[in-house]
């Protein structure tokens, strides 16, 4: 069994973003997706600090520190792109104008509840940012994350134990071991890495996974 690299995960999410979509990429892993969107595919990347029409990360010689995303990373601006007040950007997010947002997460429940701003630990620094606005405002919410924590606990859980960002908002999870569709009926596995089995995934996550995979 070989885990998907973070770059491979980003490329896999990029494949599922349709032509013409308005997309917000959350801080952390999701920002890598911008580097894998084909140039001949019209996808409009939005950032909550006030950008529409972001491109991939710039080369070192082309960095402009006046042009950054919400994670303070340098970005490029595609032809026709624009930047504007972050209040207008949040109006886009809250008004249902974002087709897809891709977020990181500490936990996601099998019914799509999201916890991604605080672990609840006394010494942890909360960082909600625009996640709550995106979770309720985007038409679809994807999560991109490692399936397990560094200590081996599953981030896909029966019910979130960390403070919630949004209820029943996540429709799909892209992880380094498998891809899951989520909903009122629970989690379904739609893809797995080579060498992975459904029984192993059930053991790792501790949740009653169903399979949407076609029989071999």
C-alpha positions in Angstrom: 0.0 0.0 0.0 1.4 3.4 -1.0 -0.1 6.6 0.2 -0.9 9.4 -2.2 1.6 12.3 -2.0 0.2 15.7 -1.3 0.9 16.7 -4.9 -0.9 13.7 -6.2 -3.9 14.5 -3.9 -3.9 18.1 -5.3 -3.9 16.8 -8.9 -6.7 14.4 -8.1 -8.9 17.1 -6.7 -8.1 19.3 -9.7 -9.5 16.6 -12.0 -12.9 16.9 -10.3 -13.3 20.7 -10.6 -15.5 21.3 -13.6 -15.2 23.9 -16.4 -16.5 27.3 -15.5 -16.5 26.7 -11.7 -15.9 29.5 -9.2 -13.6 27.9 -6.5 -12.1 28.9 -3.2 -9.0 27.0 -2.1 -8.5 27.0 1.7 -5.3 27.6 3.5 -2.8 24.7 3.7 -3.0 21.7 1.4 -5.8 22.9 -0.8 -3.7 25.8 -2.1 -1.6 23.3 -4.1 -4.6 22.5 -6.3 -4.0 25.8 -8.3 -0.8 24.3 -9.7 -2.7 21.4 -11.3 -5.6 23.1 -13.0 -5.1 22.8 -16.8 -4.5 26.1 -18.6 -7.1 25.3 -21.1 -9.8 24.8 -18.4 -11.7 27.9 -17.3 -11.8 27.7 -13.5 -12.0 31.0 -11.5 -10.1 30.8 -8.3 -11.3 33.2 -5.5 -9.5 34.1 -2.3 -11.3 35.6 0.7 -8.8 38.4 1.1 -10.1 39.8 -2.2 -8.9 38.1 -5.4 -10.8 36.5 -8.3 -8.8 34.9 -11.1 -5.8 33.5 -9.2 -3.3 31.5 -11.1 -0.6 29.0 -10.0 2.2 29.8 -7.6 4.8 32.2 -9.1 8.4 31.3 -9.9 10.9 32.7 -7.4 11.9 35.5 -9.7 8.3 36.6 -10.3 7.1 36.9 -6.7 5.1 40.1 -5.9 4.5 40.3 -2.2 1.6 42.7 -2.8 -0.3 39.8 -4.5 -0.9 37.1 -1.9 -3.7 34.6 -1.0 -5.4 34.3 2.4 -2.6 32.2 3.7 -0.1 35.0 2.9 1.5 32.9 0.1 2.5 34.7 -3.1 0.2 34.0 -6.1 -0.2 35.0 -9.7 -3.1 36.8 -11.4 -4.5 35.4 -14.6 -5.5 37.6 -17.5 -8.8 39.2 -16.6 -8.3 38.6 -12.9 -9.1 41.2 -10.3 -8.6 42.2 -6.7 -11.0 44.1 -4.4 -12.0 44.7 -0.8 -12.3 41.6 1.4 -15.8 42.7 2.4 -16.9 42.2 -1.2 -15.1 38.9 -1.2 -17.0 37.7 1.9 -20.2 38.9 0.2 -19.4 36.5 -2.7 -18.8 33.7 -0.2 -21.9 34.2 1.9 -24.1 34.9 -1.0 -23.8 31.5 -2.6 -21.6 32.6 -5.5 -18.8 30.0 -4.9 -19.5 26.7 -6.6 -16.8 24.7 -4.7 -14.6 25.3 -1.8 -11.8 22.9 -0.8 -10.8 23.0 2.9 -8.5 21.2 5.3 -9.9 19.6 8.4 -9.1 18.3 11.9 -12.2 16.1 11.7 -15.0 15.3 9.3 -18.0 13.1 10.3 -19.5 10.5 8.1 -22.6 12.7 7.6 -20.5 15.7 6.5 -20.0 17.7 9.7 -16.8 19.7 9.6 -14.4 20.7 12.4 -11.4 22.6 11.1 -10.8 25.7 13.2 -9.9 24.4 16.7 -9.0 21.2 18.4 -10.4 22.3 21.7 -7.0 21.8 23.4 -6.3 24.6 26.0 -3.0 25.6 24.4 -4.3 25.5 20.8 -4.7 28.7 18.8 -8.1 28.9 17.2 -8.0 30.0 13.5 -11.5 30.1 12.0 -10.8 32.6 9.2 -13.4 32.4 6.5 -14.1 28.7 7.0 -17.5 29.1 8.5 -18.6 31.4 5.7 -17.4 29.0 3.1 -18.9 26.0 4.8 -22.4 27.4 4.6 -22.0 29.6 1.5 -20.3 27.4 -1.0 -22.6 25.1 -3.2 -20.2 22.2 -2.6 -17.6 21.7 0.1 -14.7 19.3 -0.4 -12.1 18.4 2.2 -8.5 17.5 1.4 -6.6 16.0 4.3 -4.5 13.1 5.5 -6.8 10.3 6.7 -4.9 9.7 9.9 -3.3 12.1 12.4 0.4 11.7 13.2 -0.5 9.5 16.1 -2.8 7.3 14.0 -6.3 8.5 14.9 -8.7 8.7 12.0 -9.9 12.2 11.0 -13.0 10.6 9.4 -15.1 10.0 12.5 -18.7 8.8 13.4 -19.2 12.2 15.1 -16.9 15.2 15.5 -15.5 15.8 19.0 -13.8 19.1 18.1 -15.7 22.4 17.9 -17.7 22.4 14.7 -17.3 24.7 11.7 -20.4 23.6 9.9 -23.1 20.9 10.0 -23.7 18.4 7.1 -21.7 20.7 4.7 -19.0 18.4 3.4 -19.9 16.2 0.4 -16.5 14.7 -0.4 -13.2 13.9 1.3 -10.0 13.5 -0.6 -7.4 11.8 1.5 -4.0 10.1 1.1 -5.6 6.6 1.3 -9.0 6.9 -0.2 -11.8 9.2 -1.5 -15.1 9.3 0.3 -18.6 10.6 -0.5 -20.5 11.8 2.6 -24.2 12.3 3.2 -27.1 11.5 5.5 -26.6 7.8 4.9 -22.9 7.9 5.9 -19.6 7.5 4.1 -19.1 5.7 0.8 -15.7 4.8 -0.6 -15.4 5.8 -4.2 -11.6 5.3 -4.7 -8.7 3.7 -2.8 -5.0 3.6 -3.3 -3.4 0.5 -4.7 -3.1 -2.2 -2.1 -5.9 -0.8 0.1 -9.0 -2.8 1.0 -12.4 -1.8 2.3 -11.8 -3.9 5.5 -8.5 -2.2 6.2 -10.2 1.2 5.7 -12.9 0.2 8.1 -10.3 -0.9 10.7 -8.3 2.4 10.3 -11.3 4.7 10.6 -13.5 2.7 12.9 -16.6 3.8 10.9 -19.0 1.6 9.0 -17.9 2.4 5.4 -19.9 1.4 2.4 -18.4 0.9 -1.1 -19.3 2.6 -4.3 -16.6 0.8 -6.2 -17.4 -1.4 -9.1 -16.5 -5.1 -8.5 -13.2 -6.1 -10.2 
